[in-house]
Amino acid sequence: MSKVKVVLNRESVRKILRSQEMLEICEGHANNALQKLGSGYEVTSVTGKVRCNAEVAAVSHKAKKENMENNTILKAVGGK
């Protein structure tokens, strides 16, 4: 059996991780979670030095309390 060696082009991977398409994918996942939550939550996104990120955050007092008591954001994104 022959061994296969894969070498990634780091610059190309970095471009993919910071691309507009990847940002849209991250925002899509965050918006899907946002639809499962009630009011008082918002999505923010940013492209950093290494990759893009999207975040779901509780912004109202009621949502913050609900998230602290029930981990609603974690459950909405598919965590346990």
For each residue, the residues with C-beta under 8 A, 3 or more apart:
1:
2:
3:
4:
5:
6:
7:
8: 12 13
9: 12 13
10: 13 14
11: 14 15
12: 8 9 15 16
13: 8 9 10 16 17
14: 10 11 17 18 50
15: 11 12 18 19
16: 12 13 19 22
17: 13 14 22 50 51 52
18: 14 15 22 47 48 50 51 52
19: 15 16 22 23 52
20: 23 24
21: 24 25
22: 16 17 18 19 25 26 51 52
23: 19 20 26 27 45 47 52 54
24: 20 21 27 28
25: 21 22 28 29
26: 22 23 29 30 45 52 53 54
27: 23 24 30 31 43 45 54
28: 24 25 31 32
29: 25 26 32 33 54 77
30: 26 27 33 34 43 45 54 55 56 77
31: 27 28 34 35 43
32: 28 29 35 36
33: 29 30 36 37 56 73 76 77 78
34: 30 31 37 41 42 43 56 76
35: 31 32
36: 32 33 75 76
37: 33 34 40 41 56 63 72 73 76
38: 41 63 66
39: 60 63
40: 37 58 59 60 62 63 64 66
41: 34 37 38 56 57 58 59 63 73
42: 34 56 57 59
43: 27 30 31 34 54 55 56 57
44: 54 55 57
45: 23 26 27 30 52 53 54 55
46: 52 53
47: 18 23 51 52 53
48: 18 51 52 53
49:
50: 14 17 18
51: 17 18 22 47 48
52: 17 18 19 22 23 26 45 46 47 48
53: 26 45 46 47 48
54: 23 26 27 29 30 43 44 45
55: 30 43 44 45
56: 30 33 34 37 41 42 43 73 76 77
57: 41 42 43 44 73
58: 40 41 63 64 66 67 72 73
59: 40 41 42 63 64
60: 39 40 63 64
61: 64 65
62: 40 65 66
63: 37 38 39 40 41 58 59 60 66 67 72
64: 40 58 59 60 61 67 68
65: 61 62 68 69
66: 38 40 58 62 63 69 70 72
67: 58 63 64 70 71 72 73
68: 64 65
69: 65 66
70: 66 67 75
71: 67 74 75 79
72: 37 58 63 66 67 75 76
73: 33 37 41 56 57 58 67 76 77
74: 71 77 79 80
75: 36 70 71 72 78 79
76: 33 34 36 37 56 72 73
77: 29 30 33 56 73 74
78: 33 75
79: 71 74 75
80: 74
